[in-house]
Amino acid sequence: MKPVLVRELIGESLREERVAQGKTLREISTSARVSLGYLSEVERGQKEASSELLASICGALDVPLSIMLNVVSEKMATYEKVTPLPIRPVAQAAA
């Protein structure tokens, strides 16, 4: 079985959210201020999005970055066949 890459799960999750909202690549690329081609490559898992770019895309989708990363984390756990860790408040996680 081919290992799944985080960039592929990020792209898949972004695309699923965009489609669920009925938005086009062009609408999101304009709002996120990223080229249409680059956004398409990110969605297809061909390009690794920087944290700044990912935050901008999530902003254009009106989805908190933390929620999108949690979705990706849960998908990765499914691929790895492990139980996702429960979400802990930041203060507890840092302790």
VOKOL-838902 format. One record per atom (N, C-alpha, C): residue number from 1; residue in three letters; atom name; x negated, z, y. Coordinates in nm, 4 decimals. Atoms other than C-alpha are relative to their C-alpha. Layout:
N
NUM	ALA	CA	X	Z	Y .
...
This chain:
95
1	MET	N	-0.0838	0.0000	-0.1186 .
1	MET	CA	0.0000	0.0000	0.0000 .
1	MET	C	-0.0880	0.0000	0.1246 .
2	LYS	N	0.0758	0.0122	-0.1243 .
2	LYS	CA	-0.1340	-0.1025	0.3399 .
2	LYS	C	0.0244	0.1222	0.0885 .
3	PRO	N	-0.0213	-0.1160	-0.0880 .
3	PRO	CA	-0.1937	0.1960	0.5701 .
3	PRO	C	0.0706	-0.0433	0.1282 .
4	VAL	N	-0.0724	0.0293	-0.1233 .
4	VAL	CA	0.0380	0.2073	0.8669 .
4	VAL	C	-0.0836	0.0497	0.1179 .
5	LEU	N	0.0752	-0.0357	-0.1200 .
5	LEU	CA	-0.1195	0.2156	1.2113 .
5	LEU	C	0.0937	0.0619	0.1031 .
6	VAL	N	-0.0803	-0.0660	-0.1028 .
6	VAL	CA	0.0038	0.4384	1.4912 .
6	VAL	C	0.0503	-0.1028	0.1007 .
7	ARG	N	-0.0435	0.0996	-0.0988 .
7	ARG	CA	0.0144	0.1404	1.7280 .
7	ARG	C	0.1187	-0.0808	-0.0507 .
8	GLU	N	-0.1138	0.0721	0.0562 .
8	GLU	CA	0.2544	-0.0348	1.4890 .
8	GLU	C	0.1280	0.0834	0.0091 .
9	LEU	N	-0.1171	-0.0874	-0.0087 .
9	LEU	CA	0.4880	0.2649	1.4801 .
9	LEU	C	0.0449	0.0184	0.1442 .
10	ILE	N	-0.0347	-0.0098	-0.1421 .
10	ILE	CA	0.4723	0.2989	1.8588 .
10	ILE	C	0.0753	-0.1253	0.0420 .
11	GLY	N	-0.0653	0.1261	-0.0360 .
11	GLY	CA	0.5592	-0.0673	1.9027 .
11	GLY	C	0.1385	-0.0121	-0.0592 .
12	GLU	N	-0.1297	0.0046	0.0685 .
12	GLU	CA	0.8391	-0.0501	1.6481 .
12	GLU	C	0.1014	0.0919	0.0690 .
13	SER	N	-0.0886	-0.0975	-0.0630 .
13	SER	CA	0.9854	0.2584	1.8142 .
13	SER	C	0.0420	-0.0446	0.1398 .
14	LEU	N	-0.0328	0.0507	-0.1336 .
14	LEU	CA	0.9667	0.1072	2.1631 .
14	LEU	C	0.1006	-0.1137	-0.0098 .
15	ARG	N	-0.0911	0.1137	0.0170 .
15	ARG	CA	1.1340	-0.2123	2.0443 .
15	ARG	C	0.1393	0.0479	-0.0418 .
16	GLU	N	-0.1297	-0.0516	0.0450 .
16	GLU	CA	1.4091	-0.0210	1.8621 .
16	GLU	C	0.0778	0.0605	0.1168 .
17	GLU	N	-0.0669	-0.0624	-0.1141 .
17	GLU	CA	1.4855	0.1778	2.1772 .
17	GLU	C	0.0453	-0.1054	0.1005 .
18	ARG	N	-0.0362	0.1061	-0.0957 .
18	ARG	CA	1.4817	-0.1306	2.4008 .
18	ARG	C	0.1225	-0.0770	-0.0483 .
19	VAL	N	-0.1120	0.0755	0.0574 .
19	VAL	CA	1.7150	-0.3209	2.1692 .
19	VAL	C	0.1273	0.0851	-0.0007 .
20	ALA	N	-0.1165	-0.0898	0.0008 .
20	ALA	CA	1.9446	-0.0174	2.1327 .
20	ALA	C	0.0632	0.0094	0.1388 .
21	GLN	N	-0.0500	-0.0064	-0.1382 .
21	GLN	CA	1.9756	-0.0124	2.5118 .
21	GLN	C	0.0507	-0.1355	0.0496 .
22	GLY	N	-0.0442	0.1337	-0.0392 .
22	GLY	CA	2.0483	-0.3854	2.5209 .
22	GLY	C	-0.0830	-0.0603	0.1117 .
23	LYS	N	0.0873	0.0501	-0.1062 .
23	LYS	CA	1.7529	-0.4522	2.7504 .
23	LYS	C	-0.0936	-0.1068	-0.0545 .
24	THR	N	0.0916	0.1073	0.0386 .
24	THR	CA	1.5255	-0.7541	2.7451 .
24	THR	C	-0.1447	0.0425	0.0241 .
25	LEU	N	0.1426	-0.0225	-0.0247 .
25	LEU	CA	1.1482	-0.7608	2.7296 .
25	LEU	C	-0.0310	-0.0177	0.1483 .
26	ARG	N	0.0256	0.0278	-0.1419 .
26	ARG	CA	1.1515	-0.9075	3.0796 .
26	ARG	C	0.0427	0.1166	0.0888 .
27	GLU	N	-0.0486	-0.1135	-0.0803 .
27	GLU	CA	1.3584	-0.6195	3.2211 .
27	GLU	C	-0.0971	0.1177	-0.0083 .
28	ILE	N	0.0905	-0.1137	0.0183 .
28	ILE	CA	1.1267	-0.3581	3.0738 .
28	ILE	C	-0.1371	-0.0309	0.0582 .
29	SER	N	0.1326	0.0342	-0.0530 .
29	SER	CA	0.8077	-0.5442	3.1645 .
29	SER	C	-0.0012	0.0075	0.1522 .
30	THR	N	-0.0091	-0.0063	-0.1467 .
30	THR	CA	0.9229	-0.5745	3.5262 .
30	THR	C	0.0043	0.1451	0.0468 .
31	SER	N	-0.0141	-0.1394	-0.0394 .
31	SER	CA	1.0258	-0.2106	3.5491 .
31	SER	C	-0.1272	0.0808	-0.0264 .
32	ALA	N	0.1219	-0.0735	0.0370 .
32	ALA	CA	0.7109	-0.0849	3.3744 .
32	ALA	C	-0.1253	-0.0569	0.0674 .
33	ARG	N	0.1130	0.0679	-0.0659 .
33	ARG	CA	0.4881	-0.3229	3.5741 .
33	ARG	C	-0.1108	-0.0354	-0.0979 .
34	VAL	N	0.0931	0.0473	0.1018 .
34	VAL	CA	0.3255	-0.4686	3.2648 .
34	VAL	C	0.0392	-0.1442	-0.0315 .
35	SER	N	-0.0332	0.1393	0.0269 .
35	SER	CA	0.3007	-0.8346	3.1753 .
35	SER	C	0.0899	-0.0123	-0.1224 .
36	LEU	N	-0.0934	0.0260	0.1094 .
36	LEU	CA	0.5674	-0.9731	2.9474 .
36	LEU	C	-0.0747	-0.0201	-0.1315 .
37	GLY	N	0.0788	0.0269	0.1207 .
37	GLY	CA	0.3072	-1.0982	2.6990 .
37	GLY	C	-0.0636	0.1253	-0.0573 .
38	TYR	N	0.0651	-0.1227	0.0478 .
38	TYR	CA	0.1259	-0.7663	2.6824 .
38	TYR	C	0.1026	0.0944	-0.0612 .
39	LEU	N	-0.1051	-0.0851	0.0546 .
39	LEU	CA	0.4492	-0.5720	2.6310 .
39	LEU	C	0.0439	-0.0510	-0.1369 .
40	SER	N	-0.0377	0.0586	0.1287 .
40	SER	CA	0.5431	-0.8113	2.3527 .
40	SER	C	-0.1032	0.0340	-0.1070 .
41	GLU	N	0.1059	-0.0338	0.0961 .
41	GLU	CA	0.2055	-0.7515	2.1847 .
41	GLU	C	0.0025	0.1477	-0.0361 .
42	VAL	N	-0.0118	-0.1436	0.0279 .
42	VAL	CA	0.2501	-0.3739	2.2168 .
42	VAL	C	0.1150	0.0228	-0.0969 .
43	GLU	N	-0.1161	-0.0172	0.0879 .
43	GLU	CA	0.5953	-0.3959	2.0577 .
43	GLU	C	-0.0270	-0.0508	-0.1420 .
44	ARG	N	0.0318	0.0537	0.1328 .
44	ARG	CA	0.4553	-0.6040	1.7710 .
44	ARG	C	-0.1149	0.0740	-0.0676 .
45	GLY	N	0.1076	-0.0795	0.0574 .
45	GLY	CA	0.1800	-0.3476	1.7147 .
45	GLY	C	-0.1345	-0.0690	0.0009 .
46	GLN	N	0.1255	0.0749	-0.0067 .
46	GLN	CA	-0.0942	-0.5932	1.8062 .
46	GLN	C	-0.0960	0.0551	0.1045 .
47	LYS	N	0.0826	-0.0607	-0.1060 .
47	LYS	CA	-0.2184	-0.4062	2.1134 .
47	LYS	C	0.0252	0.1496	0.0028 .
48	GLU	N	-0.0064	-0.1457	-0.0131 .
48	GLU	CA	-0.2926	-0.0375	2.1579 .
48	GLU	C	0.0333	0.0328	0.1449 .
49	ALA	N	-0.0403	-0.0354	-0.1362 .
49	ALA	CA	-0.1069	0.0970	2.4618 .
49	ALA	C	-0.0754	0.1243	0.0452 .
50	SER	N	0.0623	-0.1201	-0.0566 .
50	SER	CA	-0.2968	0.3380	2.6858 .
50	SER	C	0.1096	0.1033	0.0258 .
51	SER	N	-0.0989	-0.1042	-0.0286 .
51	SER	CA	-0.1286	0.6684	2.7618 .
51	SER	C	0.0743	-0.0302	0.1295 .
52	GLU	N	-0.0646	0.0352	-0.1261 .
52	GLU	CA	-0.0579	0.5474	3.1164 .
52	GLU	C	0.1034	-0.1103	-0.0213 .
53	LEU	N	-0.0924	0.1104	0.0262 .
53	LEU	CA	0.1006	0.2268	2.9908 .
53	LEU	C	0.1194	0.0484	-0.0810 .
54	LEU	N	-0.1080	-0.0536	0.0824 .
54	LEU	CA	0.3022	0.4104	2.7288 .
54	LEU	C	0.0967	0.0824	0.0855 .
55	ALA	N	-0.0844	-0.0793	-0.0898 .
55	ALA	CA	0.4305	0.6524	2.9934 .
55	ALA	C	0.0833	-0.0914	0.0896 .
56	SER	N	-0.0715	0.0943	-0.0858 .
56	SER	CA	0.5265	0.3587	3.2153 .
56	SER	C	0.1124	-0.0701	-0.0759 .
57	ILE	N	-0.1025	0.0655	0.0822 .
57	ILE	CA	0.7142	0.1832	2.9335 .
57	ILE	C	0.1128	0.0982	-0.0308 .
58	CYS	N	-0.1022	-0.1025	0.0273 .
58	CYS	CA	0.8933	0.5054	2.8410 .
58	CYS	C	0.0835	0.0264	0.1251 .
59	GLY	N	-0.0729	-0.0164	-0.1255 .
59	GLY	CA	0.9849	0.5485	3.2070 .
59	GLY	C	0.0997	-0.1125	0.0220 .
60	ALA	N	-0.0897	0.1150	-0.0143 .
60	ALA	CA	1.1321	0.1983	3.2136 .
60	ALA	C	0.1174	0.0089	-0.0969 .
61	LEU	N	-0.1069	-0.0187	0.0980 .
61	LEU	CA	1.3333	0.2895	2.9036 .
61	LEU	C	0.0804	0.1271	0.0261 .
62	ASP	N	-0.0623	-0.1286	-0.0326 .
62	ASP	CA	1.4322	0.6245	3.0593 .
62	ASP	C	0.0023	0.0934	-0.1216 .
63	VAL	N	0.0189	-0.0872	0.1170 .
63	VAL	CA	1.3026	0.8066	2.7508 .
63	VAL	C	-0.1259	0.0822	0.0258 .
64	PRO	N	0.1209	-0.0798	-0.0201 .
64	PRO	CA	1.0642	1.1011	2.7894 .
64	PRO	C	-0.1087	-0.0379	-0.1011 .
65	LEU	N	0.1136	0.0335	0.0865 .
65	LEU	CA	0.7196	1.0260	2.6487 .
65	LEU	C	-0.0058	0.0945	-0.1197 .
66	SER	N	0.0046	-0.0975	0.1094 .
66	SER	CA	0.7377	1.3449	2.4418 .
66	SER	C	0.0994	-0.0351	-0.1100 .
67	ILE	N	-0.1007	0.0393	0.0992 .
67	ILE	CA	1.0543	1.2200	2.2701 .
67	ILE	C	-0.0498	-0.1204	-0.0788 .
68	MET	N	0.0501	0.1199	0.0685 .
68	MET	CA	0.8993	0.8812	2.1918 .
68	MET	C	-0.1127	0.0370	-0.0954 .
69	LEU	N	0.1098	-0.0413	0.0884 .
69	LEU	CA	0.5869	1.0471	2.0504 .
69	LEU	C	0.0524	0.0790	-0.1200 .
70	ASN	N	-0.0602	-0.0734	0.1107 .
70	ASN	CA	0.8054	1.2755	1.8397 .
70	ASN	C	0.0612	-0.0973	-0.1009 .
71	VAL	N	-0.0575	0.1025	0.0883 .
71	VAL	CA	0.9907	0.9722	1.6985 .
71	VAL	C	-0.1110	-0.0640	-0.0825 .
72	VAL	N	0.1133	0.0616	0.0696 .
72	VAL	CA	0.6566	0.8124	1.6125 .
72	VAL	C	-0.0588	0.0973	-0.1020 .
73	SER	N	0.0530	-0.1020	0.0905 .
73	SER	CA	0.5336	1.1370	1.4571 .
73	SER	C	0.0865	0.0127	-0.1254 .
74	GLU	N	-0.0906	-0.0103	0.1144 .
74	GLU	CA	0.8409	1.1601	1.2363 .
74	GLU	C	-0.0103	-0.1222	-0.0908 .
75	LYS	N	0.0168	0.1213	0.0808 .
75	LYS	CA	0.7987	0.7989	1.1246 .
75	LYS	C	-0.1305	0.0060	-0.0797 .
76	MET	N	0.1286	-0.0102	0.0686 .
76	MET	CA	0.4327	0.8630	1.0408 .
76	MET	C	0.0103	0.0981	-0.1165 .
77	ALA	N	-0.0182	-0.0983	0.1069 .
77	ALA	CA	0.5289	1.1701	0.8383 .
77	ALA	C	0.0749	-0.0616	-0.1175 .
78	THR	N	-0.0735	0.0679	0.1073 .
78	THR	CA	0.7746	0.9564	0.6431 .
78	THR	C	-0.0931	-0.0910	-0.0786 .
79	TYR	N	0.0957	0.0881	0.0680 .
79	TYR	CA	0.5018	0.7001	0.5642 .
79	TYR	C	-0.0999	0.0804	-0.0831 .
80	GLU	N	0.0969	-0.0843	0.0706 .
80	GLU	CA	0.2662	0.9802	0.4622 .
80	GLU	C	0.0665	0.0871	-0.1067 .
81	LYS	N	-0.0779	-0.0781	0.0963 .
81	LYS	CA	0.5426	1.1398	0.2559 .
81	LYS	C	-0.0260	0.1496	0.0126 .
82	VAL	N	0.0141	-0.1422	-0.0290 .
82	VAL	CA	0.5053	1.4777	0.4230 .
82	VAL	C	0.1176	0.0431	0.0872 .
83	THR	N	-0.1054	-0.0550	-0.0853 .
83	THR	CA	0.7524	1.7034	0.5999 .
83	THR	C	-0.0559	0.0158	0.1404 .
84	PRO	N	0.0487	-0.0165	-0.1376 .
84	PRO	CA	0.7178	1.6800	0.9784 .
84	PRO	C	-0.0044	0.1478	0.0375 .
85	LEU	N	0.0093	-0.1375	-0.0485 .
85	LEU	CA	0.6061	2.0014	1.1443 .
85	LEU	C	0.1112	0.0269	0.0986 .
86	PRO	N	-0.1020	-0.0339	-0.0994 .
86	PRO	CA	0.8715	2.1831	1.3449 .
86	PRO	C	-0.0624	-0.0035	0.1402 .
87	ILE	N	0.0459	0.0032	-0.1396 .
87	ILE	CA	0.8433	2.1427	1.7214 .
87	ILE	C	-0.0151	0.1432	0.0486 .
88	ARG	N	0.0256	-0.1335	-0.0551 .
88	ARG	CA	0.6854	2.4506	1.8793 .
88	ARG	C	-0.0161	-0.0089	0.1501 .
89	PRO	N	0.0236	0.0013	-0.1449 .
89	PRO	CA	0.6889	2.5411	2.2482 .
89	PRO	C	-0.1508	-0.0083	0.0276 .
90	VAL	N	0.1399	0.0236	-0.0339 .
90	VAL	CA	0.3632	2.4475	2.4192 .
90	VAL	C	-0.0815	0.1285	0.0029 .
91	ALA	N	0.0739	-0.1258	-0.0101 .
91	ALA	CA	0.2598	2.8091	2.4887 .
91	ALA	C	-0.0370	0.0525	-0.1386 .
92	GLN	N	0.0285	-0.0443	0.1363 .
92	GLN	CA	0.2840	2.8916	2.1183 .
92	GLN	C	-0.1007	-0.0916	-0.0676 .
93	ALA	N	0.0900	0.0970	0.0631 .
93	ALA	CA	0.1054	2.5738	2.0125 .
93	ALA	C	-0.1435	0.0215	0.0467 .
94	ALA	N	0.1340	-0.0190	-0.0555 .
94	ALA	CA	-0.1894	2.6540	2.2409 .
94	ALA	C	-0.0620	0.1333	-0.0453 .
95	ALA	N	0.0502	-0.1331	0.0379 .
95	ALA	CA	-0.2206	3.0141	2.1159 .
95	ALA	C	-0.0735	-0.0024	-0.1324 .
